[in-house]
Amino acid sequence: MMHPAFEAFSTSILPVLDIAGTAVFAVSGALAAARERLTILTFMFFAAITGVGGGTVRDLLIGAPVAWIHNSTGITVCMVCALLVWFTPGRLWSERAVDWFDGMGIAAYGVYGSAKAIAYGIPLVPAALMGIVSACMGGIFRDVLAGVPSIIIRPELYVTAVALSSCSYVLLTTLGLSTTLAAAIAITAGFALRALALIKGLGLPHYRK
């Protein structure tokens, strides 16, 4: 018999966030490959590792089947996004396109990761952390492969924006809001903070000796 929390998760709008988050992360990965003028196969690899990397780590940690191995939709979306970027003239992508697509991805995936963890019976605090893992790991893999400073150590708020999305979702659903409304509020809050950080260069204080 299906657990009630998992049944509610499976039949809600939340799984759509998985596809949306995968798509925007995949685009950010392909754009990173474009910036380095790499090959079409490398575009696909960057799109895949960025699109499904965080979700893979999350699924392994919460004891869930790794999603893209059991359902080809996610990895197919990554390949389509890689081809889309490959065949789109580079002049159409802004210099900071990777950051903006990544910002959309972390907001969606922060919520989705937390929701899936809760559906698998993970307590609330670790569930919020699983949202952060889901949203951050793909970008970390992308940056390491591209040989650039990891996005999580750049000065603008990043992990903080993810934490706002995932923690807001967990808190709002605990307070009784519907999953759809809680997800909408949490995604908007997380993306708004990341957008503000990109525009204004907002960051947390640095350590001083």
Residue pairs with C-beta under 8 A, 6 or more apart in sequence:
2 10
3 119
3 121
5 118
5 119
5 121
6 119
6 120
8 119
8 179
9 15
9 115
9 116
9 118
9 119
9 179
10 119
12 115
12 179
12 180
13 179
13 180
13 183
14 111
14 112
14 115
14 116
14 179
14 183
15 112
17 108
17 109
17 111
17 112
17 115
17 183
17 187
18 55
18 67
18 74
18 109
18 112
18 116
19 73
19 74
19 77
20 108
21 105
21 108
21 109
21 112
21 134
21 135
22 51
22 52
22 55
22 74
22 77
22 78
23 51
23 77
23 81
24 101
24 102
24 104
24 105
24 108
25 50
25 51
25 54
25 101
25 102
25 105
25 109
25 138
25 139
26 47
26 48
26 50
26 51
26 77
26 78
26 81
26 82
27 47
27 81
27 84
27 85
27 101
28 50
28 97
28 98
28 101
28 102
28 105
28 139
28 142
29 46
29 47
29 48
29 49
29 50
29 51
29 78
29 82
29 138
29 142
30 43
30 44
30 46
30 47
30 81
30 82
30 84
30 85
30 86
31 85
31 93
31 97
31 98
31 101
32 46
32 50
32 98
32 142
32 143
32 145
32 146
32 148
33 42
33 43
33 45
33 46
33 47
33 82
33 85
33 146
34 43
34 85
34 86
34 90
34 93
35 98
35 146
36 146
38 46
40 82
40 83
40 86
43 82
43 83
43 85
43 86
44 78
44 79
44 82
44 83
45 145
46 82
46 142
46 145
46 146
47 78
47 79
47 81
47 82
47 85
48 75
48 78
48 79
48 82
49 138
49 141
49 142
49 145
50 78
50 138
50 139
50 141
50 142
51 74
51 75
51 77
51 78
51 81
51 138
52 67
52 68
52 74
52 75
52 78
52 138
53 137
53 138
53 140
53 141
53 142
54 109
54 113
54 133
54 134
54 135
54 136
54 137
54 138
54 139
55 66
55 67
55 68
55 74
55 109
55 113
55 134
55 138
56 66
56 67
56 68
57 133
57 134
57 137
58 64
58 113
58 116
58 117
58 130
58 133
58 134
58 137
59 65
59 66
59 67
59 116
60 66
61 130
61 133
62 116
62 117
62 120
62 122
62 130
63 120
64 116
64 120
67 74
68 74
68 75
85 93
94 100
96 198
99 151
99 198
100 195
100 198
102 139
102 151
103 161
103 191
103 194
103 195
103 198
104 191
105 135
105 138
105 139
106 135
106 136
106 139
106 158
106 161
106 162
106 165
106 190
106 194
107 135
107 161
107 162
107 165
107 186
107 187
107 188
107 190
107 191
107 194
108 187
109 131
109 134
109 135
109 138
109 162
110 131
110 132
110 134
110 135
110 161
110 162
110 163
110 164
110 165
110 166
110 169
110 186
110 187
110 190
111 131
111 165
111 166
111 169
111 183
111 186
111 187
111 190
112 131
112 134
113 130
113 131
113 132
113 133
113 134
113 135
113 166
114 127
114 128
114 130
114 131
114 134
114 166
114 167
114 169
114 170
115 131
115 169
115 173
115 179
115 183
116 130
116 134
117 126
117 127
117 130
117 131
118 124
118 127
118 170
118 173
122 130
124 170
124 174
127 166
127 170
128 163
128 166
128 167
128 170
129 166
130 166
131 162
131 165
131 166
131 167
131 169
131 170
132 159
132 162
132 163
132 166
135 162
135 165
135 166
136 152
136 158
136 159
136 162
139 150
139 151
139 152
140 150
140 151
140 152
143 149
143 150
143 151
144 150
151 158
152 158
152 159
155 201
155 203
156 194
156 197
156 198
156 201
156 202
156 203
157 193
157 194
157 196
157 197
157 202
157 203
157 204
158 194
158 197
160 193
160 204
161 190
161 191
161 193
161 194
161 197
162 190
164 186
164 189
164 190
164 193
165 186
165 187
165 189
165 190
165 191
166 186
166 190
168 182
168 185
168 186
168 189
168 190
169 182
169 183
169 186
172 181
172 182
172 185
172 186
173 179
173 182
177 185
196 202
197 203
